[in-house]
Amino acid sequence: MHLLGLLSAALLTFFVAVLQDGARAEPVRLSIPNVHAGFAHVFVAEDKGYFKAEGLDVQVSVVGGGTATPALIGGSLDYSSSPASAIGAILRGGQLRIVLATGIRPIYELWSFDPAIRTIEEIKGQQIAIMTRGGTDEIAMRMLFKARNLPPDYVAFSALGREGRMAALIAGTQKLSLLGRIERAELENAGLKLANGRMIFDLAQNVELATGGLVATESELTKNRDRAKKVLRALWKGRIYMKTVDGGTIDVVQKRLPKMPRETLASDLDAARDDSSDDGTIALASVEKELAVRAEILGIAPDKVLPADKVYDFSLMREILAEMKAANWRPAP
């Protein structure tokens, strides 16, 4: 009886602990706009247990920024990884803040499949296929135009969505498009030879803007600041892992893209590392250039544009960086 009593007590303790662990796991709804190596930190935080270690049960959904931002404002999402889409909403009065910048260079290249169009001067008056209006692809292109003193109507933008854009290029009905790195590989696999086209411009080499990060409502940051810090800390651990562990990170992304060749994923990861922020922030001077372009699109007078520090709030990230440095945190392989 004594042995049975000990076993019963041990089992009871075990089940109580399991129930308590489950009760402590706080549900969090987080969106990412796409699946590629630029968001590997999110996948790593899932697979390596960084979210779980923070007591979080994070449900990740793939939702474009144009949908994620209204969902965030409406309360059906807790966090969004689409800072570019959030900025337009913030400029229009949305009570949001960007608290993390991961990718800080656009992943897009301008491609021409028209042999008569080979330079940026020759795209004048042409139609360029993009994903969505106001997305990072269009904004990056407009920032380039502004830096080169070209007018806002230098080209026309056609929002075809991801699948529509790819289909139009393959069918030959669209000759100019902004393409991400993974999309290039997908087009090649679908039979469109990039050798028949020409890359006119690599935006990553000339433009700086946040292409990934974390957005939260001001209410979340006020009422649930500790939770926001836990989410950020888990994501930043994922970011450190992504930037330092090659094979493990590729394995994690490959689970989400099982048909993508490993060498393509490795190339995408290398580029994502090059495009990423070292400390989770972005220079406010670069933000001001982006805000000027977005305000122009939205018809907001220059003197009414919010200052960059009212759009971004990196105070939590600075706390986390200091704490992780003091703890000398390193990821397990």
Number of C-alpha atoms within 10 A of each C-alpha: 6 7 8 9 10 11 12 12 11 12 12 12 12 12 11 12 12 12 11 11 13 13 10 14 16 15 12 17 16 24 27 22 18 15 14 20 26 25 24 24 24 27 23 26 25 20 13 19 15 21 26 18 13 17 19 20 17 20 12 17 15 14 18 20 24 19 13 26 32 16 17 21 20 11 12 13 21 21 27 30 30 29 29 25 24 29 25 20 16 17 21 14 10 16 15 26 24 28 23 28 27 28 25 25 24 26 24 22 21 20 23 25 21 14 10 9 19 17 13 11 11 11 18 15 11 14 16 22 28 23 23 19 16 21 21 25 25 21 21 26 22 24 24 17 18 16 12 9 9 15 11 15 11 15 17 14 18 17 17 17 15 14 9 14 23 23 16 16 18 17 11 13 10 19 20 27 25 24 23 17 18 17 14 18 17 15 17 13 11 12 9 19 14 15 9 10 17 17 18 19 19 16 20 18 13 14 20 23 26 27 24 26 26 24 30 25 21 16 13 16 19 10 10 11 14 13 17 21 18 19 22 21 23 23 26 24 22 26 28 16 22 29 19 14 13 14 12 15 24 22 16 21 25 18 11 13 14 10 8 16 11 16 10 16 22 19 14 20 23 16 16 25 18 15 21 23 21 16 15 22 22 22 14 15 11 15 19 18 17 24 24 18 20 21 19 14 14 13 9 15 10 12 7 9 16 17 14 17 13 12 21 21 18 17 10 18 20 14 12 16 15 11 13 15 10 9 9 8 11 12 13 7 11
